[in-house]
């Protein structure tokens, strides 16, 4: 099952993606498995406090990569819900996570 569809206006395809932070109480492996089972195409992983990715923790990143590889879900981006000012070490940490995960984008929120 897939949730991909063709957009009539452009002919481009679009799929369904879910932000992992929408399911904060579940371990990432369970989130990824459930989403893949219902046909979700990609996931935006939440990084930072309460997220599924812990900046500065290589184990967290390795587990996330393994979960995505095993499930077939694509990483569409990283969600960093903390409100960190430019130049903050926490913002630098989530930028590093996004680069390590090879995320197409990093969503940040203004302080």
C-alpha positions in Angstrom: 0.0 0.0 0.0 1.2 3.5 -0.8 -0.2 6.9 -0.2 1.5 8.6 -3.2 -0.7 10.5 -5.6 -0.1 12.6 -8.7 -1.0 16.2 -8.4 -3.1 17.3 -11.4 -1.9 20.9 -11.4 1.8 19.9 -11.8 2.0 16.2 -12.6 4.4 15.9 -9.7 3.9 13.2 -7.1 3.1 13.7 -3.4 3.1 11.3 -0.6 2.0 11.2 3.0 4.4 12.2 5.7 4.1 12.3 9.5 6.1 14.2 12.1 7.4 11.7 14.7 6.7 14.3 17.5 3.0 13.6 17.0 3.6 10.3 18.7 6.0 11.3 21.5 5.1 8.5 23.9 6.0 5.7 21.5 9.6 4.5 20.8 10.8 5.4 17.3 10.9 1.8 16.1 7.2 1.4 17.0 6.3 4.7 15.3 8.2 3.9 12.1 6.7 0.4 12.0 3.1 1.5 12.5 3.5 4.3 9.9 5.0 2.0 7.3 2.2 -0.5 7.9 -0.5 2.0 7.1 1.2 3.3 3.9 2.9 6.5 5.1 5.8 7.3 2.7 8.1 9.4 4.8 8.7 10.8 8.3 9.9 14.0 9.7 11.9 13.1 12.8 11.7 15.3 15.8 15.1 16.2 17.4 15.7 17.8 20.7 13.9 17.7 24.1 11.2 15.0 24.0 12.1 14.1 20.4 13.0 10.8 18.9 16.5 12.1 17.9 18.8 13.2 20.7 21.4 15.7 19.5 24.9 14.7 20.6 23.8 11.0 21.0 25.3 8.9 18.2 23.3 5.9 19.4 20.0 7.8 18.9 21.1 8.7 15.3 22.2 5.1 14.5 19.0 3.7 15.8 17.0 6.1 13.7 18.9 5.3 10.5 18.4 1.6 11.2 14.6 2.0 11.8 14.3 4.0 8.5 16.3 1.5 6.5 14.4 -1.5 7.9 11.0 0.0 7.4 11.5 1.6 3.9 10.2 5.0 5.1 12.1 8.0 3.7 13.3 10.8 5.9 11.7 14.0 4.6 13.2 16.3 7.2 14.1 17.0 10.8 11.8 18.9 13.1 13.5 20.9 15.9 10.8 22.3 18.1 13.1 24.1 20.5 13.1 27.9 20.2 16.9 28.5 20.0 18.4 31.8 18.9 20.9 31.9 16.1 24.4 31.0 17.3 23.0 28.8 20.1 24.9 25.6 20.8 21.6 23.7 20.8 20.8 25.0 17.3 24.2 23.9 16.2 23.5 20.4 17.6 20.3 20.0 15.7 22.0 21.3 12.5 24.6 18.5 13.0 21.8 15.9 13.4 20.2 17.1 10.2 23.5 16.9 8.3 24.4 13.5 9.8 20.9 12.1 8.8 21.2 13.8 5.4 17.8 15.4 5.9 16.5 17.4 3.0 15.4 20.2 5.4 15.5 21.2 9.1 12.4 22.9 10.5 13.2 25.4 13.3 11.0 27.7 15.2 11.7 31.4 16.1 12.6 32.2 19.7 
